[in-house]
């Protein structure tokens, strides 16, 4: 069983930055892959970024060169650094973890970007 808790969401102006953090109840390096997803009102949940156990990362085209996913050994978290935020980045952001062929989700954290 893996429990995930997201934090760091909030309200920010366009062009600003936020850092989201996903804390896991198990050693973060024991998780096969961790990803950040988001869901805007009326839209499907979509992938934002992922990081695998070997450190490989993947980003949605819409956030490439603006967002960075990072795994912290010291904090046992996977963080999402979001820069140059746009109003279209407004969504609830969820942390997802895959471990031993099971998937786990956090409760989500709201990110609102004002124009």
N, C-alpha and C positions, 0 to 999 in steps of 0.2 A: 504494500500500500504506500502510495506517495501522496503527500498533501502539499499543495502549492498555494502560496499566498502572494498576491501582487500588491505593490504599493507604488506611489510616486505619481499617480495621475493628478489632473487638476485642470485649471483654466489658464491658458497662455495666449498671448497675441500672436498673430501670424508673423513668422520670421523668428520666433522664439525657440527655446529648447526645453526639453524635459528629459528626465531619466526615470524609466520604469525599472522596478526591481521585482524579481520572482524568487521568493525564498522557498526552498524545498525541505521536506521533513527527513530526507535521507541525504547521504553524501551526493553532492551534485555530480561528481565524476562517476558515480555508479549508474547514472541515467544514460540511456542510449542516445537520446536526442531531446533537446528542449527547444520549443518554438514559441514565438509570440504571434498571436492572431488578433484580428480586430473585427468588430461588427458594428457597422453604422446603422442608424434607424432605417428600417425597410430594406436592408441589404443582407446578403448572405455573409457568413463569417468567412474571412479571407486570411490567407497566410501573409505575415509581414516579414518574418525572418526566423531562421532556424540555426542551431549549432549542434553538431554531433559530438559523440564521445572523443573523436580524434581532433576536434577543434575546427572541422570544416564548417563554413558558414554559407548560407543561401539567403537571398533577399528578393522580395517582390520588386518588379521593375519600378513601381511607383515610389519606392523608398530608397532605392540604391543611391549611394553617394550622400544621403542625408541621415540615414539611421545606421547604427552600429550595434550588433549584438555581442555581448561579452560575458564570459563565464568567470566568476570570481571564486578562487579557491578559498581565500581568506574569509569571505563573507558567506560562502556556500549559496551563492545566488547566480542567476543569469539576468543580466541587466540589458536594457534596451536604451541606448542613447539616441535621442531624437533631436535633430537639428533642423533649422530652416522649416519649421512646421507650417503647414498650410491648413486652411479651413477644412479641406477635404480629408485631412487626417483625423478629424473628429470622429470618435468611435469609443466603444468599450473595448479595452485591450485585455486579452486573455493569455495566460501562460499555459502551455501544454507540455507534457512530458511523456515520453515513451520509454517503458522499461519492461523487459521480459515479455514483449508482445502485448502489453497492456498500455492503455492511454489514460492519462489523468489531466484534469482541467482545474484551474483556479477559478475563483469567483468573478474575477474581472476588475478592472479599474478604469474609471471614466477619464477620457482625455477630450478636452474641448478647446478648439483653436478658434479664436475670434478674429474677424477680418478688420 
